[in-house]
């Protein structure tokens, strides 16, 4: 079922309610940016006019502003901390989805077998499969299940990595080890291509809502370094925290790229992680602006050297400067306060409604941050069938678990599980939708002689 299917109540949509979009703040920032006849940086190669082609990496002042916000207001890294980022470690892009595809095109080579396999944490973001398939990973996707509250199935992941390594040794000579087909001989040929790639959402994951522990992140990095694997971390929800005080910028968990940077002692290394971040979730998705953060300047520069970037410059020159202005003026604090205040109330109402209206043995956790909760109905209940009845009878749309599979390595999430979003619906709609879901579950239980 599509997230755009006609519905009176839509739990599938993963974007803010229209009333939460910061129209006035964006207008003010845009006016401030474009009203002057000229700006000090208009003719600077590293910045340029907001309405012209940008530099390949994106405006330096915007990258610097993002670093100041992350280092100081968000993660609160002290001066001299090995975790701190610098502008040259960032490459600006047009949002997280484009960011993933750009990473895959610039750092992997599945077509010749050089990059052997992609691993995707499952259940996964339902549209990420297309990025991997577009990049040549069709038939080369392995699902790695989440495990417990904050980890993944490391035994399976390492077994699979060892398997593909062994297979590569057996086929030595038959598998292409040459990366020249993706290297431009007129440029610096020192281009990094990885043997493996892993995709994850480490904090408030889409769809499960779970967050990796520090130990999980460190263990992932150890494996990545051992097997020449790149970790693509979608760091898109970590500022939407509902447990910390709402009147301050929340302090997110340390990102994988921070750990990678602080523990990498090889000056020639490109690192084994990329923070693929966006402002879609914390300002507005229509701006289509985000950034890659890497451990140093090497991989960030490589990403900025993609053909589309060198042809047209950074893909979101104007929007990046609008966001930069919002950050510089501190408006982001007000926007985050509004979003977190509203979402926290919705999260509580959703959890309470699930406990009140759904079968007693239904499994779900309180949303601690981000947009989503993963709900698993008791044994015997068919989540997909119940969802179809709910939609036809009451025009309520939910995202069945089947949407969050890794293509070619399915785990049958759709039989029992559903993802619900708090970002789009108002409180009254949440209560009404869950109550109607409960009524359909009760009818299903009576028909199939199940405990409700």
C-alpha positions in Angstrom: 0.0 0.0 0.0 1.4 3.4 -1.0 1.9 6.2 1.5 0.0 8.4 -0.9 -3.1 6.1 -1.0 -6.4 7.9 -0.4 -7.1 7.9 3.3 -8.9 9.8 6.0 -6.1 8.9 8.5 -2.6 8.2 7.1 0.0 6.6 9.5 2.3 5.9 6.5 3.4 9.5 5.8 6.9 10.3 7.1 7.0 14.0 6.9 5.7 16.9 9.1 2.1 18.1 9.3 1.8 21.1 7.0 1.2 23.4 10.0 4.6 22.5 11.4 6.5 23.6 8.3 8.5 26.8 9.2 7.1 29.0 6.4 7.7 32.3 8.1 11.3 31.4 9.2 12.2 30.2 5.6 10.8 33.4 4.1 12.7 35.6 6.6 15.9 33.7 6.0 15.5 33.9 2.2 14.7 37.6 2.3 17.7 38.3 4.5 19.9 36.3 2.1 18.7 37.7 -1.2 17.7 41.3 -0.4 21.2 42.8 -0.4 22.5 43.8 -3.9 25.7 41.9 -3.1 27.3 39.9 -0.3 30.9 39.9 0.9 31.4 36.4 -0.5 29.6 36.6 -3.8 32.8 36.5 -5.9 34.7 34.1 -3.7 35.4 30.8 -5.4 34.7 28.8 -2.2 31.3 30.4 -1.6 29.8 32.3 -4.6 26.5 34.1 -5.1 23.4 32.3 -3.8 21.8 32.2 -7.2 24.8 31.0 -9.3 26.6 27.7 -9.6 28.1 26.8 -6.3 31.5 25.3 -5.6 31.9 21.6 -5.9 32.0 21.0 -2.1 29.3 23.6 -1.4 29.7 27.1 0.1 32.5 27.2 2.7 30.6 29.5 5.0 27.6 27.1 5.1 29.9 24.1 5.8 31.6 26.1 8.6 28.2 27.1 10.1 27.1 23.5 10.1 30.3 22.5 11.9 29.9 25.2 14.5 26.3 24.1 15.2 27.2 20.4 15.4 30.5 20.8 17.3 29.1 23.4 19.7 25.4 23.5 20.1 24.5 19.9 19.3 27.2 17.5 20.2 29.0 20.0 22.5 32.5 18.8 21.7 35.1 21.0 23.5 37.9 22.7 21.5 40.6 20.3 20.7 38.3 17.2 20.9 39.2 14.5 18.3 35.5 14.2 17.5 35.1 17.7 16.1 34.4 18.3 12.5 35.9 20.9 10.1 34.4 22.4 7.0 36.7 20.5 4.7 35.3 17.2 6.1 31.9 18.1 4.7 30.4 17.8 1.2 27.0 19.5 0.7 24.3 17.7 -1.3 20.6 17.7 -2.0 19.4 15.5 0.8 19.9 12.1 2.3 18.3 10.0 -0.5 20.5 11.6 -3.1 23.3 11.4 -0.7 23.2 7.6 -0.5 23.1 7.2 -4.2 26.0 9.6 -4.6 28.0 7.7 -2.1 27.4 4.4 -3.8 28.3 5.8 -7.2 31.5 7.3 -6.0 32.8 4.7 -3.6 31.6 1.3 -4.8 31.9 -0.9 -7.9 29.6 -3.9 -7.8 29.4 -4.2 -11.6 32.8 -5.8 -11.9 32.7 -7.6 -8.5 35.3 -5.3 -6.9 32.6 -4.4 -4.3 31.4 -7.8 -3.4 28.2 -7.2 -1.4 26.0 -4.7 0.3 24.5 -5.2 3.7 21.4 -3.5 4.9 20.0 -3.5 8.4 16.5 -5.0 8.4 13.8 -4.0 8.7 15.0 -1.1 6.6 13.9 2.3 5.2 11.4 1.2 2.5 12.9 3.2 -0.4 16.6 2.6 0.1 16.5 -0.6 -2.0 16.1 1.5 -5.2 19.3 3.4 -4.5 21.3 0.2 -4.2 19.8 -1.4 -7.2 20.3 1.8 -9.3 24.0 1.6 -8.2 24.3 -2.0 -9.5 23.7 -4.0 -6.4 20.7 -6.0 -7.7 21.2 -9.6 -6.4 24.0 -8.4 -4.1 21.9 -7.3 -1.1 22.1 -9.1 2.3 19.7 -8.3 5.1 21.2 -8.1 8.6 18.6 -8.3 11.4 18.4 -5.9 14.3 18.9 -7.7 17.6 17.7 -6.8 21.0 17.2 -3.1 21.8 20.4 -1.6 20.5 22.4 -4.1 18.4 22.4 -6.2 15.2 23.1 -9.9 14.4 26.9 -9.6 14.4 27.5 -13.3 14.2 25.5 -13.5 10.9 27.2 -10.3 9.5 30.7 -11.6 10.2 29.9 -15.1 8.9 28.7 -13.5 5.7 31.7 -11.3 5.3 34.0 -14.2 5.9 32.0 -16.2 3.3 32.3 -13.6 0.6 36.1 -13.2 1.4 36.5 -16.9 1.0 34.5 -16.9 -2.2 36.7 -14.1 -3.6 39.9 -16.1 -2.9 38.5 -19.2 -4.6 37.6 -17.1 -7.7 40.9 -15.2 -7.7 41.5 -14.2 -11.3 37.9 -14.4 -12.4 36.7 -11.3 -10.3 37.8 -7.9 -11.5 40.1 -6.2 -9.1 40.7 -3.2 -11.3 39.0 0.1 -10.5 40.3 2.0 -13.6 36.8 1.9 -15.2 35.6 4.5 -12.6 38.8 6.5 -12.4 39.2 9.6 -14.6 42.9 9.6 -15.8 43.0 13.4 -16.0 42.3 13.7 -12.3 44.0 12.6 -9.1 43.7 8.8 -9.5 43.8 8.2 -5.7 40.1 7.2 -5.6 38.9 5.0 -2.8 36.6 2.1 -3.7 35.4 -0.3 -0.9 35.0 -4.0 -1.0 31.7 -4.0 1.0 29.1 -1.4 2.1 26.6 -1.4 4.9 23.6 0.8 5.3 22.0 1.7 8.7 20.0 4.3 10.5 21.9 4.3 13.9 19.6 6.5 15.9 15.8 6.3 16.0 15.8 4.0 13.1 13.3 4.0 10.3 11.2 1.9 10.7 11.9 0.3 14.0 12.8 3.4 16.1 15.7 1.5 17.7 19.2 3.1 18.4 22.6 1.5 18.3 24.6 1.4 21.5 28.1 2.8 21.6 29.4 -0.7 21.8 27.5 -1.6 18.6 28.9 1.3 16.8 32.5 0.4 17.8 32.0 -3.2 16.9 30.7 -2.2 13.4 33.7 0.0 12.9 36.1 -2.9 13.8 34.4 -5.1 11.2 34.4 -2.3 8.6 38.2 -1.8 9.1 38.9 -5.6 9.0 36.9 -6.2 5.8 37.4 -2.8 3.9 33.7 -2.0 4.4 32.1 1.4 4.2 29.3 2.2 6.7 26.7 4.6 5.4 24.9 6.0 8.5 21.7 7.9 7.8 22.0 10.4 10.6 18.7 12.1 10.0 16.6 11.8 13.2 19.1 12.1 16.0 18.2 15.7 16.9 14.6 14.7 17.3 15.0 13.6 20.9 11.9 13.6 23.2 13.6 12.6 26.5 15.9 15.6 27.0 14.6 19.1 28.0 12.6 20.7 25.1 13.9 24.2 25.7 17.5 23.4 24.7 19.2 21.8 21.6 19.3 18.1 22.5 22.7 16.3 22.6 22.5 13.3 20.2 24.5 10.1 20.7 27.9 10.2 19.2 27.8 9.4 15.5 29.8 6.6 13.9 31.9 9.1 11.9 32.9 10.7 15.2 34.2 7.4 16.6 35.9 6.6 13.3 37.7 10.0 13.2 38.8 9.8 16.8 40.3 6.3 16.6 41.8 6.3 13.0 45.5 6.7 13.2 46.3 6.2 9.5 47.0 9.5 7.9 46.4 8.0 4.5 43.1 6.5 5.4 39.8 7.6 3.8 38.0 6.2 6.8 35.2 3.6 7.0 32.2 5.7 7.6 30.1 8.5 6.2 27.5 10.4 8.1 24.7 11.0 5.6 22.8 13.8 7.2 19.9 16.0 6.1 17.8 19.0 7.3 14.6 17.4 5.9 13.6 16.1 9.3 14.6 19.1 11.5 13.6 22.0 9.2 11.6 21.0 6.0 11.9 18.2 3.4 11.1 20.5 0.5 14.4 22.3 0.9 16.2 19.1 -0.3 19.5 19.9 1.4 21.9 17.7 3.4 25.6 16.9 3.7 28.1 14.1 3.9 30.5 14.2 6.8 33.7 12.1 6.6 36.6 11.6 9.0 38.9 13.9 7.0 39.0 15.8 3.7 39.9 12.8 1.5 36.5 11.1 1.1 34.6 14.4 1.3 36.6 15.7 -1.6 36.1 12.5 -3.6 32.3 12.8 -3.2 32.4 16.4 -4.3 34.3 15.4 -7.5 31.4 13.4 -9.0 30.6 14.3 -12.6 27.3 16.1 -11.7 29.0 18.2 -9.1 31.9 19.3 -11.2 29.5 20.2 -14.0 26.9 22.2 -12.0 28.5 22.7 -8.7 26.9 21.8 -5.4 23.3 20.7 -6.1 21.6 22.9 -3.6 23.4 26.2 -3.6 20.5 28.5 -2.8 18.8 26.1 -0.3 22.1 25.4 1.5 22.5 29.1 2.1 18.9 29.4 3.4 19.6 26.7 5.9 23.0 28.2 6.7 21.2 31.5 7.5 18.7 29.7 9.7 21.6 28.1 11.6 23.6 31.3 11.8 20.6 33.3 13.2 19.8 30.6 15.7 16.3 30.1 14.3 16.9 26.3 14.3 16.4 26.4 18.0 12.8 27.6 17.7 12.0 25.2 14.9 13.4 22.2 16.8 11.5 23.3 19.9 8.2 23.3 18.0 8.8 20.0 16.3 10.0 18.2 19.5 7.2 19.6 21.6 4.5 18.5 19.2 6.0 15.1 18.5 6.6 14.3 22.1 2.8 14.7 22.8 1.9 12.7 19.8 4.4 9.9 20.8 2.8 9.6 24.2 -0.8 9.6 22.9 0.1 7.0 20.3 1.7 4.7 22.9 -1.2 5.1 25.3 -3.7 4.4 22.5 -1.9 1.3 21.5 -2.0 0.0 25.0 -5.7 0.9 25.4 -7.2 -0.3 22.1 -5.0 -3.1 20.6 -4.7 -6.7 21.7 -3.0 -7.1 25.1 0.0 -9.0 23.9 0.8 -6.4 21.2 4.5 -5.4 21.3 5.7 -1.8 20.9 8.0 0.7 22.6 7.5 4.3 23.6 8.9 6.6 20.9 12.0 8.2 22.4 12.9 10.2 19.3 12.4 10.4 15.5 9.2 9.6 13.7 8.4 5.9 14.0 7.3 3.0 16.2 7.4 -0.6 15.1 4.3 -2.5 16.3 4.1 -6.3 16.3 0.7 -7.9 16.8 0.4 -11.2 18.8 0.8 -14.6 17.2 -2.1 -15.6 15.0 -3.0 -12.0 13.9 -2.3 -11.3 10.3 -1.1 -7.7 10.1 -1.3 -7.4 6.3 -4.9 -8.7 6.2 -6.0 -6.6 9.1 -4.4 -3.5 7.5 -6.3 -4.1 4.2 -9.6 -4.4 6.1 -8.8 -1.3 8.1 -8.1 0.7 4.9 -11.2 -0.6 3.0 -13.6 -0.3 5.9 -12.4 2.9 7.6 -9.9 4.6 5.1 -7.0 4.3 7.6 -3.6 3.7 5.9 -0.7 2.0 7.8 2.7 0.9 6.6 2.7 -2.9 6.6 6.0 -4.5 7.6 6.4 -6.0 4.1 7.4 -2.5 2.9 10.6 -2.6 5.0 12.2 -5.7 3.5 15.6 -5.9 1.8 14.8 -7.0 -1.8 16.0 -10.5 -2.4 16.5 -11.3 1.3 13.1 -11.0 2.9 12.3 -11.7 6.6 8.5 -11.8 6.4 8.0 -8.6 8.4 4.6 -8.1 6.9 3.0 -11.1 8.6 3.0 -9.5 12.1 4.4 -6.0 12.1 3.4 -2.4 11.1 5.3 0.9 11.2 3.4 3.9 12.5 4.5 7.6 12.1 3.8 10.5 14.4 5.1 13.2 12.1 2.0 13.8 10.0 -1.2 13.1 12.0 -2.7 15.3 14.7 -3.5 13.9 18.2 -7.2 13.3 17.5 -6.4 11.5 14.3 -3.9 9.3 16.1 -6.5 8.3 18.7 -9.2 7.7 16.2 -7.0 5.7 13.9 -5.7 3.4 16.7 -9.2 2.9 18.0 -10.4 1.8 14.6 -7.4 -0.5 14.2 -8.3 -2.1 17.5 -11.9 -2.7 16.4 -10.7 -4.5 13.3 -8.2 -6.5 15.4 -11.1 -7.5 17.8 -13.2 -8.6 14.9 -10.3 -10.6 13.5 -9.7 -12.2 16.9 -13.3 -13.3 17.3 -13.4 -14.7 13.7 -10.2 -16.7 14.3 -10.7 -17.5 18.0 -7.7 -15.5 19.2 -7.1 -13.9 22.6 -7.7 -10.2 22.4 
